[in-house]
Amino acid sequence: MRIVLLGPPGSGKGTQAARLVEKLGIPHISTGALLREAAAQGTELGLKAKEISDKGELVPDDVVLDMLEERLHQPDVKAGFILDGYPRNLAQAESLEKVLERIGQPVDEAILIDIDAEQIVQRIAKRAREEGRADDTEETVRNRLRVYAEQTAPVADFYAQRGLLTRVMGDGPIEEILQRILSVLNIEHGND
Ligand code: AP5
C-alpha cells in the first residue's frame, strides 16, 4: 500500500505514520526526517537545508526530490510506503507522480489530517519544550503555517482531482485518529 500523509505542521503526520508502520509493516519516509538526518551528519547539503528549514521555508524542490528518489529506490519500498512531508507544493506533487509511475508504485491513498491552528500551536509549543527542535520556535512555526497555507494546502486538490483524497479529523487521542485512518484504508483496528 502506498500512502501519502498530508496536513499542517504539528497535525500528527509523523505520529500516525509511526503507528501505521507497526500496523502495516511498510516503511515511513519523512522528507523532514531525511533532511534533519543529513544536517546531523554535517553534509554540505544537510547544513544548507537546515539553514532554510530553521526559517520555516521550503528546501529547494530539486534537493528534496533527489533525496527522496534515492530513498524510493531502496528495496524495502517494494512493499509500499507511508510518505510524510512530501509533496509540499504542486511541482513536487507532479514530480512524485512521475517518479512513482516510473517505478510502478502509484499512490493508493492521500490522507489529510485536519486540525485547527490553536491545537497546532499548543502541540508544537509542547514539543519545543520537550525536544527543542530548531524549527519549533514561535516565529518559525508562524512561517511554517504560512508556507503550508500558501504552497502545501493546494496539494490536497491535486489528489482530490484524482479521487485519492480523504480528510481525517486530527483532534482527539492518537489511537482514535489512527482508527479513523485505518477505516479510510479499510483495515480493521485490532488490539495487536
Ligand atoms: P517536517 O519534518 O515534515 O515538519 P512538518 O510538516 O512541519 O511537521 P511536524 O513534524 O512539525 O508535524 P507532524 O504533522 O509530523 O506532527 P507530529 O506527529 O510530529 O518538515 C520540517 C521542515 O523540513 C520543513 O519546514 C521544510 O523546511 C523542510 N522540508 C520537509 N519536507 C520538505 C519538502 N518536501 N520540500 C521542501 N522542504 C521540506 O506531532 C506534533 C506534536 O504533537 C508531537 O509532539 C506529537 O507527540 C504531538 N501529537 C501528535 N498527535 C497528537 C494528538 N493526537 N494529541 C496530542 N498530541 C499529539
Boltz pocket constraint, residues with backbone or C-beta under 6 A from the ligand:
constraints:
  - pocket:
      binder: B
      contacts: [[A, 7], [A, 8], [A, 9], [A, 10], [A, 11], [A, 12], [A, 13], [A, 14], [A, 15], [A, 16], [A, 31], [A, 32], [A, 33], [A, 35], [A, 49], [A, 52], [A, 53], [A, 54], [A, 56], [A, 57], [A, 58], [A, 59], [A, 60], [A, 61], [A, 64], [A, 84], [A, 85], [A, 86], [A, 87], [A, 88], [A, 92], [A, 123], [A, 124], [A, 126], [A, 127], [A, 135], [A, 144], [A, 170], [A, 171], [A, 172], [A, 173], [A, 174], [A, 177]]
      max_distance: 6.0
